[in-house]
Amino acid sequence: MPVSLYASPPGVLFPRGSPQEWGQAARQPPGLLPAQCRAFSNNKILVELDTSSGVATMKFKSPPVNSLSLDFLTEFCISLEKLENDRACRGLIITSAVPRVFSSGLDINEMCGKSREHYAEFWRAVQEMWIRLYSSNMVTVAAINGSSPAGGCLIALTCDYRIMVENPKYIIGLNEAQLGIVAPFWFKDTFVKAVGHRVAERSLQLGLLHSVPEAHRIGLVDEVVPEEKLQEKAAAVVAQWLALPDHARQLTKSMMRKAVLDHMLAHREEDIQNFVNFISKDSIQKSLSMYMEMLKKKKS
Ligand SMILES: CCCCCCCCCCC/C=C/C(=O)SCCNC(=O)CCNC(=O)[C@H](O)C(C)(C)COP(=O)(O)OP(=O)(O)OC[C@H]1O[C@@H](n2cnc3c(N)ncnc32)[C@H](O)[C@@H]1OP(=O)(O)O
C-alpha cells in the first residue's frame, strides 16, 4: 500500500469539470501502443504509462521552449495528479519533446503587464506544481535533453534524480538574478539540498547558467549521458529505485523533504503576496521587459 506523503495537497488550482474528461479526446487510437501501454495527452504534455514496469514518461511538448505558462502549469499538475492516483504508476520520467530545450522556465509573459490577481493565480500554480512534484510518492527522474534555466532547472531539482544529455550548447541553473529578479526561498532550499550551501550561494548570487560538465561537477545533475542513451539510462535508474519496497523509499523521501516542504506550506500565502508585490514594481517590470527584448534581439 503506497504511503501518502501529503495525502491531500491543496487542489485550489484545478479548473472545474471532471478530471475524467481531460485528455480523453487525445488518447492514442487503439493499436498504436503496445497492450501494456496507456497514454493521455493535452495541449502541452504527453504521458505514456507502461503498466508492466509501472513507469510513466511525461514529455513536455509546448514549442518553442516549453515555457511554464499558467496553462502549462495547470496541465502539468493535472497530469501529476492523474499519475499519483493511478495505482499502476510508481515511477515517472520527465523529459522534453521539444528539440534542444527541456524547459525555459516560467513564462515571462505571465509576469509582465498583468493584474495583481493574475500574478497571484500564476504564482499559486507555480507553487502547486512544486508541491505536487516535491511530495510525490512516485520515483521521479528528470531526463534533461536540453537547456533548462530557472523554473526548468527547478523542475529537475524537484525530482529524485537528474540525468542530462552531454551537449556543449545546453545550460542549466537558477539564473533569476540575471533577470533582475530573485529566486524565492523554496527554489533556494531545493537547490541547496542538491548542491550544498556554498555552491548554491555563489550560483544564485551570480545567476549562473552552468554547462553540462560543470553542472555534473557541482552535483546539480547526477549523471551525464549521450543523447541516444538518455531514455535507457532513465529507465534503468527508475528500475533501480523501484526495486526497494515502496513504503521504505517513500517514508525516507518524506523524511528527507519534510522540513523544506513544511516551511513552504507554512508560508504559502505570504509567499504569494511577496511575489505579487515584487513583480508589480515598476523597476521589476522594466527589468523583465528589457530581458525579453534582449532574448528577441539575440535571434536577429
Ligand atoms: C523579497 C523576495 C521576493 C521574491 C519574490 C519572487 C520573485 C520572482 C521569482 C520569479 C522566479 C522566476 C523563475 C523563472 O523561471 S523566470 C524565466 C527565466 N528563463 C530564462 O531566463 C530563459 C530565457 N530563454 C532562453 O535563455 C532561451 O530561450 C533558451 C536557452 C531556453 C532557448 O534558446 P533558443 O535559442 O532555442 O530559443 P529563443 O531564445 O530564440 O526563444 C524562442 C522564443 O521563446 C521565447 N522565450 C524564451 N524563453 C522564454 C520564457 N521563459 N518565457 C517566455 N518566452 C520565452 C523567446 O523570447 C523567443 O520568442 P520569439 O520567437 O517571439 O522571439
PDBQT file of the ligand as one rigid body, heavy atoms in Angstrom, charges set to zero:
ROOT
HETATM    1  C1  LIG A 401      11.957  39.651  -1.500  1.00  0.00    +0.000 C 
HETATM    2  C2  LIG A 401      11.978  38.470  -2.382  1.00  0.00    +0.000 C 
HETATM    3  C3  LIG A 401      10.662  38.184  -3.003  1.00  0.00    +0.000 C 
HETATM    4  C4  LIG A 401      10.806  37.177  -4.065  1.00  0.00    +0.000 C 
HETATM    5  C5  LIG A 401       9.555  37.023  -4.812  1.00  0.00    +0.000 C 
HETATM    6  C6  LIG A 401       9.703  36.198  -6.088  1.00  0.00    +0.000 C 
HETATM    7  C7  LIG A 401      10.357  36.962  -7.214  1.00  0.00    +0.000 C 
HETATM    8  C8  LIG A 401      10.140  36.401  -8.592  1.00  0.00    +0.000 C 
HETATM    9  C9  LIG A 401      10.536  34.975  -8.766  1.00  0.00    +0.000 C 
HETATM   10  C10 LIG A 401      10.431  34.557 -10.205  1.00  0.00    +0.000 C 
HETATM   11  C11 LIG A 401      11.139  33.278 -10.475  1.00  0.00    +0.000 C 
HETATM   12  C12 LIG A 401      11.346  33.113 -11.937  1.00  0.00    +0.000 C 
HETATM   13  C13 LIG A 401      11.667  31.985 -12.492  1.00  0.00    +0.000 C 
HETATM   14  C14 LIG A 401      11.821  31.837 -13.958  1.00  0.00    +0.000 C 
HETATM   15  O1  LIG A 401      11.796  30.746 -14.447  1.00  0.00    +0.000 OA
HETATM   16  S1  LIG A 401      11.977  33.240 -14.937  1.00  0.00    +0.000 SA
HETATM   17  C15 LIG A 401      12.343  32.641 -16.574  1.00  0.00    +0.000 C 
HETATM   18  C16 LIG A 401      13.805  32.555 -16.761  1.00  0.00    +0.000 C 
HETATM   19  N1  LIG A 401      14.109  31.943 -18.042  1.00  0.00    +0.000 N 
HETATM   20  C17 LIG A 401      15.130  32.312 -18.783  1.00  0.00    +0.000 C 
HETATM   21  O2  LIG A 401      15.894  33.194 -18.440  1.00  0.00    +0.000 OA
HETATM   22  C18 LIG A 401      15.300  31.590 -20.089  1.00  0.00    +0.000 C 
HETATM   23  C19 LIG A 401      15.187  32.508 -21.253  1.00  0.00    +0.000 C 
HETATM   24  N2  LIG A 401      15.306  31.760 -22.507  1.00  0.00    +0.000 N 
HETATM   25  C20 LIG A 401      16.467  31.337 -23.008  1.00  0.00    +0.000 C 
HETATM   26  O3  LIG A 401      17.529  31.502 -22.452  1.00  0.00    +0.000 OA
HETATM   27  C21 LIG A 401      16.391  30.644 -24.331  1.00  0.00    +0.000 C 
HETATM   28  O4  LIG A 401      15.135  30.900 -24.891  1.00  0.00    +0.000 OA
HETATM   29  C22 LIG A 401      16.615  29.125 -24.284  1.00  0.00    +0.000 C 
HETATM   30  C23 LIG A 401      18.077  28.824 -23.909  1.00  0.00    +0.000 C 
HETATM   31  C24 LIG A 401      15.685  28.449 -23.291  1.00  0.00    +0.000 C 
HETATM   32  C25 LIG A 401      16.338  28.535 -25.684  1.00  0.00    +0.000 C 
HETATM   33  O5  LIG A 401      17.090  29.238 -26.643  1.00  0.00    +0.000 OA
HETATM   34  P1  LIG A 401      16.648  29.206 -28.190  1.00  0.00    +0.000 P 
HETATM   35  O6  LIG A 401      17.699  29.959 -28.920  1.00  0.00    +0.000 OA
HETATM   36  O7  LIG A 401      16.354  27.807 -28.594  1.00  0.00    +0.000 OA
HETATM   37  O8  LIG A 401      15.250  29.948 -28.217  1.00  0.00    +0.000 OA
HETATM   38  P2  LIG A 401      14.967  31.532 -28.248  1.00  0.00    +0.000 P 
HETATM   39  O9  LIG A 401      15.791  32.208 -27.219  1.00  0.00    +0.000 OA
HETATM   40  O10 LIG A 401      15.107  32.015 -29.647  1.00  0.00    +0.000 OA
HETATM   41  O11 LIG A 401      13.469  31.584 -27.771  1.00  0.00    +0.000 OA
HETATM   42  C26 LIG A 401      12.382  31.230 -28.630  1.00  0.00    +0.000 C 
HETATM   43  C27 LIG A 401      11.183  32.080 -28.277  1.00  0.00    +0.000 C 
HETATM   44  O12 LIG A 401      10.782  31.780 -26.931  1.00  0.00    +0.000 OA
HETATM   45  C28 LIG A 401      10.757  32.976 -26.139  1.00  0.00    +0.000 C 
HETATM   46  N3  LIG A 401      11.122  32.632 -24.763  1.00  0.00    +0.000 N 
HETATM   47  C29 LIG A 401      12.231  32.033 -24.341  1.00  0.00    +0.000 A 
HETATM   48  N4  LIG A 401      12.188  31.821 -23.017  1.00  0.00    +0.000 NA
HETATM   49  C30 LIG A 401      11.020  32.331 -22.585  1.00  0.00    +0.000 A 
HETATM   50  C31 LIG A 401      10.402  32.428 -21.306  1.00  0.00    +0.000 A 
HETATM   51  N5  LIG A 401      10.972  31.949 -20.184  1.00  0.00    +0.000 N 
HETATM   52  N6  LIG A 401       9.192  32.995 -21.232  1.00  0.00    +0.000 NA
HETATM   53  C32 LIG A 401       8.584  33.482 -22.332  1.00  0.00    +0.000 A 
HETATM   54  N7  LIG A 401       9.126  33.413 -23.587  1.00  0.00    +0.000 NA
HETATM   55  C33 LIG A 401      10.324  32.841 -23.697  1.00  0.00    +0.000 A 
HETATM   56  C34 LIG A 401      11.787  33.862 -26.813  1.00  0.00    +0.000 C 
HETATM   57  O13 LIG A 401      11.587  35.199 -26.482  1.00  0.00    +0.000 OA
HETATM   58  C35 LIG A 401      11.520  33.577 -28.264  1.00  0.00    +0.000 C 
HETATM   59  O14 LIG A 401      10.329  34.274 -28.638  1.00  0.00    +0.000 OA
HETATM   60  P3  LIG A 401      10.120  34.870 -30.098  1.00  0.00    +0.000 P 
HETATM   61  O15 LIG A 401      10.186  33.693 -31.033  1.00  0.00    +0.000 OA
HETATM   62  O16 LIG A 401       8.790  35.539 -30.061  1.00  0.00    +0.000 OA
HETATM   63  O17 LIG A 401      11.243  35.843 -30.303  1.00  0.00    +0.000 OA
ENDROOT
TORSDOF 0
